[in-house]
Amino acid sequence: MPPESDSPPALRDAIDEVALERRLARLHHHLEATGELPIDRETNRWLGEAETIAADLHANDLDRATVAERVAKVQELLAEVEETGHEEADRHLAAAKRECVDLLASDPSLE
């Protein structure tokens, strides 16, 4: 588990709203997709909690600091799961983890 910090990484202000919405939609999609697959109960609990937060991020217009805080929480929850025991769920998990990293490290040069 990554070390605790006093505040989550801030999203850079330069990322435009459309790109942010697309990234949050992808994050939610990947986590929502794992809920449809047969995975063990404990893993499902971590992924379900992360998916709930991602759904809230996707559905609501939140300020950048709140988005960054919640994405960091999703990242923390996903760090609890190394693999799901299901190949497709593992692909969605890896994609969701990458999306969290990309969101928290957003840089206008990557757009």
ZASEVEX-215440 format. One record per residue (C-alpha): x, y, z; residue in one letter. Coordinates in Angstrom, 1 decimal, m for minus. Layout:
BEGIN
<r X="X" Y="Y" Z="Z" r="a"/>
...
This chain:
BEGIN
<r X="0.0" Y="0.0" Z="0.0" r="m"/>
<r X="1.4" Y="3.4" Z="m0.9" r="p"/>
<r X="2.5" Y="5.7" Z="2.0" r="p"/>
<r X="m0.1" Y="8.0" Z="3.5" r="e"/>
<r X="0.1" Y="11.6" Z="2.7" r="s"/>
<r X="m1.7" Y="14.7" Z="4.2" r="d"/>
<r X="m3.2" Y="15.6" Z="0.9" r="s"/>
<r X="m3.8" Y="13.8" Z="m2.4" r="p"/>
<r X="m2.0" Y="15.0" Z="m5.6" r="p"/>
<r X="m3.8" Y="17.9" Z="m7.2" r="a"/>
<r X="m5.1" Y="17.7" Z="m10.7" r="l"/>
<r X="m3.4" Y="20.2" Z="m12.9" r="r"/>
<r X="m5.8" Y="23.0" Z="m13.8" r="d"/>
<r X="m4.7" Y="22.8" Z="m17.4" r="a"/>
<r X="m6.6" Y="19.6" Z="m18.2" r="i"/>
<r X="m9.7" Y="20.6" Z="m20.0" r="d"/>
<r X="m13.2" Y="19.7" Z="m18.7" r="e"/>
<r X="m14.0" Y="17.5" Z="m21.7" r="v"/>
<r X="m10.8" Y="15.4" Z="m21.3" r="a"/>
<r X="m11.5" Y="15.1" Z="m17.6" r="l"/>
<r X="m15.1" Y="13.9" Z="m18.2" r="e"/>
<r X="m13.8" Y="11.3" Z="m20.7" r="r"/>
<r X="m11.2" Y="10.0" Z="m18.3" r="r"/>
<r X="m13.7" Y="9.8" Z="m15.4" r="l"/>
<r X="m16.1" Y="8.0" Z="m17.7" r="a"/>
<r X="m13.4" Y="5.5" Z="m18.6" r="r"/>
<r X="m12.5" Y="4.9" Z="m15.0" r="l"/>
<r X="m16.2" Y="4.3" Z="m14.1" r="h"/>
<r X="m16.6" Y="2.0" Z="m17.1" r="h"/>
<r X="m13.7" Y="m0.2" Z="m16.2" r="h"/>
<r X="m14.9" Y="m0.5" Z="m12.6" r="l"/>
<r X="m18.5" Y="m1.0" Z="m13.5" r="e"/>
<r X="m17.5" Y="m3.8" Z="m15.9" r="a"/>
<r X="m15.8" Y="m5.8" Z="m13.1" r="t"/>
<r X="m19.2" Y="m5.9" Z="m11.2" r="g"/>
<r X="m20.6" Y="m8.0" Z="m14.0" r="e"/>
<r X="m17.9" Y="m10.7" Z="m13.7" r="l"/>
<r X="m17.5" Y="m13.7" Z="m11.3" r="p"/>
<r X="m14.9" Y="m12.7" Z="m8.8" r="i"/>
<r X="m14.4" Y="m13.5" Z="m5.2" r="d"/>
<r X="m16.3" Y="m11.7" Z="m2.5" r="r"/>
<r X="m13.3" Y="m9.8" Z="m0.9" r="e"/>
<r X="m12.0" Y="m8.6" Z="m4.2" r="t"/>
<r X="m15.5" Y="m7.6" Z="m5.2" r="n"/>
<r X="m15.9" Y="m5.5" Z="m2.1" r="r"/>
<r X="m12.7" Y="m3.4" Z="m2.9" r="w"/>
<r X="m13.8" Y="m3.0" Z="m6.5" r="l"/>
<r X="m17.4" Y="m2.2" Z="m5.6" r="g"/>
<r X="m16.3" Y="0.5" Z="m3.2" r="e"/>
<r X="m14.0" Y="2.0" Z="m5.9" r="a"/>
<r X="m16.8" Y="1.8" Z="m8.5" r="e"/>
<r X="m19.2" Y="3.6" Z="m6.2" r="t"/>
<r X="m16.8" Y="6.5" Z="m5.9" r="i"/>
<r X="m16.0" Y="6.4" Z="m9.6" r="a"/>
<r X="m19.8" Y="6.6" Z="m10.4" r="a"/>
<r X="m20.1" Y="9.6" Z="m8.2" r="d"/>
<r X="m17.2" Y="11.3" Z="m9.9" r="l"/>
<r X="m18.6" Y="10.5" Z="m13.3" r="h"/>
<r X="m22.2" Y="11.7" Z="m12.5" r="a"/>
<r X="m21.4" Y="14.9" Z="m10.6" r="n"/>
<r X="m19.7" Y="18.2" Z="m11.4" r="d"/>
<r X="m17.1" Y="18.4" Z="m8.7" r="l"/>
<r X="m14.3" Y="20.9" Z="m8.1" r="d"/>
<r X="m10.8" Y="19.7" Z="m9.0" r="r"/>
<r X="m9.6" Y="19.3" Z="m5.4" r="a"/>
<r X="m12.5" Y="17.0" Z="m4.7" r="t"/>
<r X="m12.0" Y="15.0" Z="m7.9" r="v"/>
<r X="m8.3" Y="14.6" Z="m7.1" r="a"/>
<r X="m9.1" Y="13.5" Z="m3.5" r="e"/>
<r X="m11.6" Y="10.9" Z="m4.7" r="r"/>
<r X="m9.5" Y="9.6" Z="m7.6" r="v"/>
<r X="m6.7" Y="9.1" Z="m5.0" r="a"/>
<r X="m9.2" Y="7.2" Z="m2.8" r="k"/>
<r X="m10.1" Y="5.0" Z="m5.8" r="v"/>
<r X="m6.4" Y="4.4" Z="m6.4" r="q"/>
<r X="m5.9" Y="3.4" Z="m2.8" r="e"/>
<r X="m8.8" Y="0.9" Z="m2.9" r="l"/>
<r X="m7.5" Y="m0.6" Z="m6.2" r="l"/>
<r X="m4.1" Y="m1.0" Z="m4.7" r="a"/>
<r X="m5.6" Y="m3.6" Z="m2.4" r="e"/>
<r X="m6.3" Y="m5.8" Z="m5.4" r="v"/>
<r X="m3.4" Y="m7.4" Z="m7.3" r="e"/>
<r X="m5.5" Y="m9.7" Z="m9.4" r="e"/>
<r X="m9.1" Y="m10.8" Z="m9.5" r="t"/>
<r X="m8.8" Y="m14.4" Z="m10.7" r="g"/>
<r X="m10.7" Y="m13.5" Z="m13.8" r="h"/>
<r X="m8.8" Y="m12.5" Z="m17.0" r="e"/>
<r X="m11.3" Y="m9.9" Z="m18.2" r="e"/>
<r X="m11.7" Y="m8.4" Z="m14.7" r="a"/>
<r X="m7.9" Y="m8.2" Z="m14.4" r="d"/>
<r X="m7.7" Y="m6.2" Z="m17.7" r="r"/>
<r X="m10.4" Y="m3.8" Z="m16.4" r="h"/>
<r X="m8.6" Y="m3.5" Z="m13.1" r="l"/>
<r X="m5.3" Y="m2.7" Z="m14.8" r="a"/>
<r X="m7.0" Y="m0.1" Z="m17.0" r="a"/>
<r X="m8.7" Y="1.5" Z="m14.0" r="a"/>
<r X="m5.3" Y="1.7" Z="m12.1" r="k"/>
<r X="m3.7" Y="3.3" Z="m15.2" r="r"/>
<r X="m6.6" Y="5.7" Z="m15.5" r="e"/>
<r X="m6.1" Y="6.8" Z="m11.8" r="c"/>
<r X="m2.4" Y="7.4" Z="m12.4" r="v"/>
<r X="m3.1" Y="9.3" Z="m15.6" r="d"/>
<r X="m5.7" Y="11.5" Z="m13.9" r="l"/>
<r X="m3.5" Y="12.3" Z="m11.0" r="l"/>
<r X="m0.5" Y="13.1" Z="m13.1" r="a"/>
<r X="m2.4" Y="15.0" Z="m15.8" r="s"/>
<r X="m0.2" Y="17.3" Z="m17.8" r="d"/>
<r X="m1.3" Y="19.5" Z="m20.7" r="p"/>
<r X="1.5" Y="18.1" Z="m22.9" r="s"/>
<r X="m0.1" Y="14.7" Z="m22.7" r="l"/>
<r X="m3.4" Y="15.9" Z="m24.1" r="e"/>
